C-alpha cells in the first residue's frame, strides 16, 4: 500500500467561538479516490479550504509527501501540487476553451516580444480533452457552449495538466443530469488511474460509491470513521451522514417512509 500524499491529523478550525472542524483526520494516497461525505453544515467547505491553503488550522498537523507542511495561501498549496475544482469552476463562459484552460498560465513564443502561443495551446487543449473522453468541436469554441459535465472535465484536465498530485473536487456532480454525471465520474476514474490522489467531496452517496476507494463521513465538524470499498453500503453511509439514531427516530415517527 502506497504512503499517503497528504495526511491531515487532528485538524481543528475555530472561527471565534464557532468550532467548524473538531479533530478531523484524513489522508489521500496516490491513485485513489477518497470520498468525504457530509450533509449541509457538516464542515466540508471549511475542510476544503483548510486542505487547499485558504485557512490555517487552529490545531493539528498537515504532512505532504512525508514532510510537515504549512500552507500560507492557496498559491502555496497549488505549487505543492494540491488543486481544487470548486462548484463555480472559475471559468469565463464567453472565452474559448483554450483560453480558460490556460488562464494565467499561457504558453508564450517569441525571443524579445512574448506573445500567447495559441497554436501550442490549442493543440494541448484538444489533446488533453480527448484523453478525458471529450471531443471538442474546436478549441476556440466558447466554454459556455459546453455542458456542465464537459466544463467540469475541462477544469479537471486543466488541474492535472498543471501538475496536480492531489485533486479536490467540490460537489462535482451536484448540479448535473444523469448523462453528465456519468461523464464526470468516468473522468475521475481516468485521472485516478494516472496516479493522482482524488478527494471527492459530496453529499450524494450513490455517486461516491461509484468511484470511491475509501469513504469518510463528516458530521458537525467531526469524522465519524473511515471505511474501505466493500466494507460499507449506501444505507449505512446515508445513516451516518443523516445522524444515525436521529434518522431512525424520525423514520419511526413517519411510519417508515424515509
N, C-alpha and C positions, 0 to 999 in steps of 0.2 A: 504494500500500500504506500502510495506517494506521501511525502510530507506536505503539510498544508502550505499553500502560497501565502495566505494571510490567516492569522489567528487573533481573535478578539477575546480577551479574558476578563471576566468580571466588570464589564463596561457599565458605568453609571453616568447618567447625564441629568443634571439638575438645572432648571430654569427658575432661579429664586427658590421658592418653597415647593415648586412643582417638580416631581420626580418623573421624568419622561422614560428613562431607562434605568433599571434597577438590577444590575448584576448580570447582564447579558453575556453569554459565552457562545462563540460561533466561529467556525473556520471553513475554509474552502480549499479543496485540493485541485491539482491540475486535471483538466478533462472531466470534471464532474459538474453536475447541476445541483446545487444545494438550495432548496426552496425554503424561504422564510414566509410562513403563513400567519395571518392575523386579521382580525376584524378591524373595522374603522376604529381609530383611537388606541390601537394596540401598541403603537410606538414604532411602526415600520418606517415612517418618514424620518424620524429622528435617528433611527438606526442607519438608514441610507446615508444621511448627511454626516454622521459620525465616521462611518467607514470611508467616505469619499472626501474627507478633509474639510467639510463645511463647519462642523462643530468639533471642538476638542472635548474628549471625555472628561467628566469631573473626576472619575476614578476609573481604574482599570488600565490594562496594557494592550497595545497592538503590536504584533510581531509580523513582519513582512519578509518572506524568504529567509526566515531564520534569524532576522535582526530586529531588535526593538526599534519601533518607528513612531515618530510624532509628526503628523501632517499639519502644517501651519495653514494650508489653504487647499482648495480643490486642485490648483495647479500642481502642488507638491504631490498629491495623490495621483494625478494624471501622469506626471513624469515618472513616477514609480511603476506605473502600469495598471492603475485602477481607473476604469472608465465607467460612467453611469449613463444609461439611456433613460431619461425621465419621460413621463407621460406626454409632455408637450413637445418632445423630440428636438427642440431648439433648431427648427428649420424655418426658412423663409419661403412660403408657398409659391411666390411668383418667380423665384430664382430657379435656375436649372438644377437638375440632379447633380451634375458635376460641381457646380458652384457650392451647393450645400455639402457635398461630400468633402470638399477641400477647404471649407470656410475657415479662414485663419491659418491654414497650413498649405497654401498654394505653392505648387512647384513652379520654379522660375527658370527662364532661359535668357541668355544674353550676358556678355562679359562685363560691359560697363553700365548699360541701362537694362535693368532687370524688368522682365515682363512675365505675365502669367503664361505658363506653358500649357495652353489649352489642349493641344494635341495629345500630350502625355497624360494630362488629367482626364480627358475623355476616354482614352484607351484604358487607363487603370479603372475608371468608374465602371465601364462596360464589363471589364474582366471580373472585377470583384462582385458585381451584381449577378453575373452568370454563375459564378461559383456558389452563390447563395440561392440559385434557382429562379432568379428573376431576369427575364429577357426584356430589356428596355427597348422601346420604340426608337429612341435616340437619346444620347446623353444630355442634349440641350433641352429636352422637354422639361417643363416646369414641374418641380417636385410636387406641387399641389394637385397635379393631374393623376398622381398615383393613388392607389387605395391606401387605407390606413395600415394594412399589413405590409404593403410594399414600402411605405415610409419607415415603418419600424425596421424593416430589413436594411434599408439604406443606413439608418442610424447604427445598427449593429455592425454592418460591414465596415462602416467608417471607423468605428472604435477598434475593431480587430486590425484593420489595415494600419492604424497608427500605433499598434503595439500593446493593446490591452492584454494583460495577463489575468486580470480579474475583471469580469464584466457584470455590472449590477443592472438588472432590468427591473424598472419600477412599474409594476402592473402592466406589462406589455400587451396583455390580451383583454384588458378590462372594457374597452370600447369597440371591440371588433366583432364582426359576424363570424359564423362558423367557418367559412372557407378561409377568411383572412387569418383567423386564429390558427387554423391548421398550417398555413404557410409560415407563420411566425414560430410555431412550435417546431416545424421542420428546420427552420433556420437555426434555432437554438441547438438542435441535435447536431447540425453540421459544425457549428462553432465549437461545441463541446468536443467533437472528435478531433479538433485541431490542438487540443491540449489546454484551451483556455478554461479557467475556472469561472463558472457561472453562478450568480446569485439571483434567483428568481423570486421576486417579491410579489405576493399575490394574496387575494382572499378567495380565489377560485380553486377549490381542492381538485376538481377534475383536471384542470389544466396543469396543475402542479404534478399530479400523479402521472400524466402523460410523458413528462420529460425528466422528472426529478430522480436523483440518486439517493439523496437524503432529504429529510423534512424536519424542520424545526418550527415549533409553534410559539408565537409571541402573544402574550396576553397581559395587558396593563403594564407594559414595560419589562416583563419578566419572561424568560424562556421556560416553557413547560416540558421540555425534553426534546430529544432528537432521535429519530428513527430512520433506519435504512429502508430502501425499497424492499417491499415484501414483508416488512415487519409490522406494517400498519395499513389499514384500509381507509377508504374515503369516509365512512361513517365515524370511525374513531378520530380522524383528523378534524372533521367537522365538529364533533362533540367537544374536542379540546378548544378549538377556536371560539366556540359559542359559549363556553363557560361550564361545560360538563354538567354538574348537578343542577345548575340553574336551568339549562335547557330541558333536562329530563323532567323537572318540576313543572315547567311551562307546558311541555307536551302533555303531561298528565292532566293538567287543568283544562286543556283544549281538546281532550278526548283523543289524543294520539294523532293529531293531524299535522304535526311538523315533520 
